[in-house]
Amino acid sequence: MKVERCSIADVLLLEPKVFSDARGFFMETWNARSFENLGINAQFVQDNHSRSAKNVLRGLHYQIRQPQGKLVRVTAGEIWDVAVDLRRGSGSFGRWTAATLSADSHRMLWVPAGFAHGFIVLSEHAEVQYKTTDYYAPEHERTLLWNDPALAIAWPLAGEPVMTDKDRRGTLLASAETFE
């Protein structure tokens, strides 16, 4: 597996070995031993799958308790995936990093616990699957405002994004609950 550190070193862009032939392809998306060798000692407890239309923006979500590390991949279409560091003790607190993920590239993004996560769909539709290191806990879920000027995330927008009211009313970083 090829590993590329993003502009925030704890966020990893992973490119698995893909074995292709006339029948199609095969790839290993998770192997505890291989990931442990990369420094990812994750025990996944939940798998999630979403399908979204073009220009849907989901996020920026995190859980203040039961924080989730996420291994994100796209099985149809293409997204621009964003992680924002909310760990106050980190040298990259309040900074963001992003990567394009697509079904064609097979690349995955490792987003450690302590980050807000979100994405925008670049293709006509996209299916996103991600493993999490803790269970979804709606009472602990928080939403960071996707267009907070303090973050200045350069979303590749094609007009006004499609999103939920919850995501439109996210919290500014200056008043958000964060991790110590």
N, C-alpha and C positions, 0 to 999 in steps of 0.2 A: 504494500500500500504506500502510495506517495503521500507525504504530509507537507503542508505549507502552513506556516504560522501567519495568521492575519496581522493587521496593524496593531491589534491587541494580542499579545503572544499566547494567552491562554485559550483563545478561540482558534480552532484548527480547521483548515480546509483539507478534507481527506479525499483521495482519489483511489478507489479500490482497483485491484487487478480485475479486468473484464476479459473473459474468454469468449470470443465470438467465432462463429462458423456459420455455415449455411442454415443451420437450424434456428439460430438466434444467438443468445448470449447467456452466460452464467457469471455471477459475481457473489462474493461473500460480503454481506453488509455488516455483519457483527460477529466477532470472535473475541471472547473475553481475554484470551491469552495475547492475541495480537494487539488489542487495544491497551492492555496493561503494559506491553512493551513500549507503547507510545506515551505512557504516563497517564492514561485514562483508566482509572480504577472505578468503573461505574457498574452498579447493579441496577439494571433497568426493571421497572415494575409496571410500566404501562406503555402501550403503543397507541398512537393517535393517527387519524387519517382524515384529511380535509380535502374538499374539492371546491375550487373558487373560480369565478369568471375573471376575465381580463380587467385589470385596474382595481381589483379588490385589494384593500390594504387591511391586514389583520395585525393587531398589536398596537403598541408595544406592551406585551404582557409579562408579568412575573408574579411569583408568590412570595410574600414577605416571610411567611412561615412555610415549612415544607418546600423550600426552594428546589427547583427542578433543573438538573442538567439535561440537555436535549441533544440528541443525535438526529439531525434533520436531513431528509433526502426527498427528491422530487421523482415521482414515478410516471407523471404525465405532464408535459408542458414545461414552463420555465418561470422562475421567481427571482426576485432580488431580495436576499435574506439579510436581516440586520440584527446585530447584537449590541446592546448598550451596557457598559460596565457600571453596576450600581454598588460596587464594593468600596465603601469609603476609605478603607486602608490600602487600596490599590493605587499604584502610580498612574493608572489609566481611568480612574473614577470619572464618570460623566462623559467619557469618549465612546464613540461607536465605531464599529467595523462592519463591512458588508461583503457579500459574495453572491455571484449569480450561480444558481443551482438549476439544473435541468435534467430531464429524463435522459437526454442524449449524452450528457457529459458524465452521468453517474456520480458526480461529486457529492459529498456529504459535508455538513458543517457540524462541528462539535461546539456547542454553546454550554459552558460550565454553569453550575448553579451560581447565583449572584448577578445574573445578567437579565435585562429585559430583552424580549425577543419579538420580532415581527417580520412581516414580509409583504411585498406587493407582487401581484401576478403580472407578468410581462406578456405571456402568450394568451391565446383565446380562452384557455382554461388551464388550470394546473391542479394536480393532485399531489399533496404534500403528506409525507408520513414521517412521524418522529417518535422516537423512544424517549421516555422520561425516567429520571432517577428517583422521582417521588410521585405520589398520587396527586391527581387534581384535587384541589381544596378550594372551592369557590369562596369560602369565607376569608381566605388569605390572598386571593387574587387581587392584583393591583394593575392599573394601566397607566403607563407613562405617556404623556401627550406626544403623538407621532410627529407633530410639527413644532415642537418647542424650539424657539429661537436660540436658546442656550445650547441645544444639541446641534442645531444646523445640519440635520441629516439631509443629504442630497438625494432624496427620493427620485427615481426616474419616472416621473408622473406623465401620464398621457391625459391631461385634463384633471378634473376633480376626482379624487379616489372614492371608491365605493366602500363604505364601512358602517359598522354599528354605531348607535348613539353612544354606547359605552366607550368605544374607541375615540370618538370625536371629543368626548368630555374627559379625556385622560388628564393626569396631573402633571404639572410642570416639574422638572427635575428639582428646582429650588425648594419645593414643598413636598416632594415625594418621600415616602418611607423607603429607606435604603438599608443596605447590609453593612454591619460593622467590620 
